[in-house]
Amino acid sequence: MKKTLSILTLLAAGTGHAAGFSFDTHSARATSMGFAAVANMQDSSAIAYNAANILGVEKLDITAGDLITLPRINFTAEGTDRTQAFDTLLAPPPHAFGVYRLNEKMAVGLGLFVPFAAGSKWPDDFDFRTRGYKAQLATYHLNPTFAYQAHPRLRVGVGVSVIRGTVDIERKLNFVSSEGTVELGGGAWGLAYNAGIQLTILDKLLQFGGQFRSPSSLTFKGDVDFRDIPPAFQTQLRDQSVQSTVQFPGSASAGLLFTPSERLSIAFDLKLMLWSTFEEFTIEFDDPSLTNPLPKFWENTWNFHLGAEFKVTENFLVRLGTAFDRAPSPENTLSPDLPDADRYRLAAGVGYALNPVRVDLGYQYIFLGNTKSTIPGISGAYDGDGHIFGLTLGYSLK
C-alpha cells in the first residue's frame, strides 16, 4: 500500500464564495449587488474593495456584520447514478471596518475581513473519503489603509494586510481490512498589500475604480494525528509535525459606476483572479517518505459582476445584482479534495438608513454549473447550489 497523503483537503470549496477558495462577502450591500463594488462602495467597507474610496466617508464611518453560507456540492461518479453531497457547514466570516477622515484630502481606515475561506464535510460513506472528507480554512486580514485626494477627479489609496491563516482538516485512510483517520490543525502568518484608484470621468454621472491585491505566501505549520492505524503501519504513520506553503492568488479589478439619476446607480466590475501560481500542492512531513506533491495547474480566471441600487425614499433602498465566477481548476486535476465549478449568481437586498445608523440586508443564490473531472479512478461530475444571507450594520458621523 502506498502510505502517502495530502492536506489539500484544507482548501475544499463551498459554494458560498467565489470560484476556487476566494471569498468576496465583506458587505451585505456589496453581496446584494453581485459584488459590483470597486467603483461603488463609498463607506468604510471600501477597505476591502477599493482603498481609494474610503474618501467617500465624510467624517467617521464604522461597519460590522456577518454572513451565513448554506452550500451544497453534489458528486456523481462516472458510469453510475450514485450521487453524494457534502454536508452544510456554517462558518460565517465576520467583517468589520472603520474609517476616519483626517481632512479634506486624507482618510485612514482599518479593516478585518476574510478574503479566502472554505468549509466542507462529505458524508461518512463517501466513496472517495480518502481523497477528501472534512475541512475548514480561513485567512483573516487586518488591513490598515490610507487614501489621498491627489486631484479633484482622482483618489488613490494603499493598504497592508497582516494575515493570520488557520486550518483544521480530517480525512480517512484505507488499509483494506480496516479504516483509519488522520487529523491536522495548523496556522500561519503572512503579509500582503493592496492599492486602488477612483477617477471621476463625468461629474455625477460616471466613475471608474481600480484595485490590485497582491498574492501572498503562507507557510502553515501544525501537527498531524493518526488514529486507528494497524500495527504494521504505526512506525511510519506516527504523530508528527507538518508544514506546507500555500500560494494565495493576487487579483486585479476594474469597475464603472453609472448614476443616471439621483435615485438610481448601476455598477459593473471585471475581476482577474491570478490563480496560475497554484501549480501544485505539497505537504512536508517530518518523515520525508510521506511527502507527495499533488499537481493542480490552476488557470487565471475572469469574473463578471453587475449590480443596481434604487433609492425608493430618502431612507430606504433596494438592490439587485448578478455575477459569474469561472472555476480555475482544469478537468484533469479536479478532485474531491477540492471540488469546484463555475458559479452563476443572482442577488437582492435592501438598506435602511436613519442617521447616524443604517442596516443592510443581502442575499445571493448561487447555481453551480455541471463540471466534469477526468482523473482516472475518481472521475465524475460536480454540481450544486448555495445561499448567502448577510447583515451589515453601519454608523456614520458627518
Phi, psi and omega in degrees: 000137177282117188262067179229159176205168179226150175260024177298343175307330183301343181259011184304130191263135169265168184277357184283001184226183180290165181302154192079227175230026175284149184226120185253359190274078181251008182195133177295326178296312179296322178301317183287349178250024177067025181064023173279090195225352188295319177259358195258317188287127182237013177251193186292340176291351174300341176307322181279333189253327178192106186303329183297332189274006170293347174288356172287347177282131182281318179219295181219135177217133178230130175230146178205147180184188181206164179223144176254131179248134179237083184266158172209124175238130179256146175230128176240116182295145181299136178081007180228168172250018181274117180247131178235147183231145175277149184289154178290133171243123177268101180231067186292128176277126179285159173221142179209134183219148174217137180226139176234128179275113183288316180197194184297333187247350187226147175215151177233154180206167178218131181231147172234117182204174188235096182278344176226126182202154179197156175197139178201157172209107176286157180296159183301330181261018180303132187298331184243041183291347173280349177256342179185127181227293182217141182197151169216139180220143173208142171240118181264124181253123170259112197238087171295141188220145177226138178228149184222136176275094185284337182202154178307335179255358188228126171248146174228150180212150179221158178202162175232138179249127168266122192248133170242119178254139177230149180213143175216119185223157176213142176210169184258154178239131183261117177248023178071297182270352178205174181228133178249180181226142172235134181230141183222139172226144181194177181211168181203157174238149178200177179227152174208170177224164178214156178213147181213161176224154173223124184238126174275114181273311177229125184308128175060013183231312187219128177230150177242137175231148177217144178216144171236132173242129186287155169293163177220152180238119181242129176260104180282131177235137181192197181234146178248137182240119177261135179229149178058045180267128177301149182308323183295340183250356188292334179294316182273318180270073182248156176301135184199173177275149178221161173206155178205140177262124181250130177265110176271138191284154167275174179210154175229128184233146174223141182214156175238141174239117181250124183238085183288341177209171180293342184259344186234134172225144182231131183235142176224131179235148172234126186231129176257117176263126187267066184285349188294348175288346183268077185270325177204166179229130182229132173252127183260119177265160170303322174271105186297341180291344178271348181289128186214098181298140176247122177289143178232314176052048179293157185244148174299147182227152173253129177245145185237135184223133180224132180212158178219149179227132181235128180272103181290312173227182179298334185251342189242130182232147173241150186221148175222155178196166175209159181201159174226124178241119180276139178287139184272349187274128175287160184299329185277001173231006180281122186217168183297340178289342176214069181294144183200163178192161174299142183243129176247129188238142169235135188225154176203160178181175179222160175221145177224131182235131173222093191314134009263014187250148174218156180229132177237135175240136180224149179219143172223140167252130183243125176252129179261123176292151179295123183233132183260147171249137182247015180292125180302135178091333179226030180285153181169195183234142178246140169207185180156190176203182182189168180225145173235130174239125185232147176225128175228133177253142181229152178220128183228143170240137182248000000 
